[in-house]
Amino acid sequence: MRTHRHLAYRPDIDGLRAVAILAVIVFHAYPRSLPGGFAGVDVFFVISGYLIGGIIFRNLDAGSFSLADFYARRAKRIFPALITVLLGGLAFGWFALLADEYRALGKHVAAGAGFVSNLVLWRESGYFDTAAEFKPLLHLWSLGIEEQFYLLYPLLMALIWRLRANPAHALLSLAALSFGGNLYLVHSDTVSAFFLPFTRFWELLGGSTLAYVHFRRAAAKPSTSLRHELQAAAGILLIAAAILVLDKDKDFPGAWALLPTLGALLLIGAGQGTWINRRLLASRPMVFIGVISYPLYLWHWLLLSFGLILRSGEPLHHRAALLIAAAFALAWLTFRYVERPLRFGAFGLQRLKQASLWLMLAATGGLGLTVFRADGLPERPALAGVRLKIDRDLPRLAAEGYRGNGIAKALFQGEFKPGDDFFQLGDLPKDQPLTAVIGDSHGNMLYQGLATAAARPETVINLGRGSCLPFVGLNTVKKNGKSAGCQPFVGNVVDFIAQTPEITTVVIAAFYKQYLDGGVTLRSTQGGGSAPLTASSSAPLAASSSAPLAASAAELFRTGLSDTLERLVRANKRVVLSLDNPDMDRTVMTACYSLLRPLLPRSPETGCQMPRAGHERDQALARGLIEEAAARFPDNVRVFDPAAVLCDAQYCYAYHKDDLIYQFDGNHLTVKGAVLVAERLFARPDGVRTFAHAP
């Protein structure tokens, strides 16, 4: 630590760094214990602005300021630990992450190496974005803001100094503009106010303004007056208020960010001679933590995030303390064996070190970009064991086979879509009844199980189109605004089944939830309008005046199902309405597919399942509509519930014995999972008439 000291060294500022990093760590590890701990980053911003501003002012005054020297010093300070952590994340991710997770990590490694993490995260923040806790490099947003600030700030100060203008006026004016932009944006777009650099620059500018005041007044000497003591006490109280009172539900930064920012400014401005600064902040334990605070900041969230990924988002509890202890150890090792040798040492090696650091950072960013562009390297050897359990491509006939089939031509009318359509139909057997499966991709999934479990697979035929609810008179519009082209295809399929006497049983299966909760838009082809948005699928069946859009989706669903059943029953078909399988949360599947999964015991605590009550809530609206429709045709229509085999009284499971039975998306079963469901559906020799409503 002595090698860090220079004439202006203040141990109390290292202690203040310790306060900031400890607040952030406790917030990340135990968020309920310190809900505003994230404000520690704002304290870091002030410290950075103060220290870097002071260096720049001293060098400008001495006539020795050099941009090349400034950025060389920043590189030596920032690059070594950053490169180490980025490479460590990529190495661990190679073994622990699936392709799409590793792809996202690669993008964030490249963004971190380019100091644009805040901008990438800003663009990602949206409805479809992965939860923040599953982004191991989320915390690099603050480093991006700092380095973007230091791209502009030295140039501006050098220009102002050359023009002999007053830096304080410029700093205060820019800080006021930045703070005003923050106040304006935080109420209309909190995400932008949080991640965009201009709305956070005022905190760094505040520290720089204080540095200029101290530079002009030479006020770095110890201060012991009562005013300074009270100032230090006020500063520590403001920071304490920030980390205890703030929480993630408040509009932040906004005016709330004044608490940690002013607190840090007051503490630094009080000088190192006050009791709080001298006895508390400058104590040896606090200084030690402050000295390793930068690598500690980089390591702690990487480890906690990987821990959360491996536990499917379940609380880490005591494991968080173990991971934090590991972060402290890695931070010290990084400081001792990576940072210090590269920052200091023989002068003659400095240029070589500088060039090496820039090349290594560029190579690390390039490696992350390669992982991203290679879609997370799904074929890497580390995933070999997992790939055996994943049905990535369900069997489909070749496009030419569809086009050469006369029945297919009639149904698809020349618009077969290899990426969306599921069609299994050869020469129809004449010696026994056939079962036809209609639906979207979930129908195709169930077909795989039925065809595998059937004594004669050729007696089960599959007709369907992805993202198409298999009801007549309904089209669906995908999230990208494009029609799925469900009509006239679905109508043609239902007509074909009705006119084919060999087909005696129809199984209808679909991802009903997405049509009722706004995942895709339902649109009537009969002039009945559409339902562009809906409320939650747990909404009551009877629409209330506060949820007209949900009622619209439910009514379209009800009408389409009723018309489809009437057409099939009129043709003397027996129908099985299969409820949907449980929709596992993505975090559940992350835990299930982790390469460390075999090391974890299968139990409710490991997260490879979901509560059955949650599944029942998800399916409440669809179940009500389906049971209502089935009740109109008691002799021909039965309801089947896959939860009877996929769930027990408490949980629905993503595994069966030693096999994972869900694909990684969490809503499609693997073939093994579909076979489990199909075997239950085929459990009675007399077929569909014996299907009882599953308990």
Summary of the structure (lengths in Angstrom):
residues: 695
radius of gyration: 31.4
end to end distance: 67.4
largest distance: 102.4
contacts: 2371
relative contact order: 0.09
helix: 61%
strand: 8%
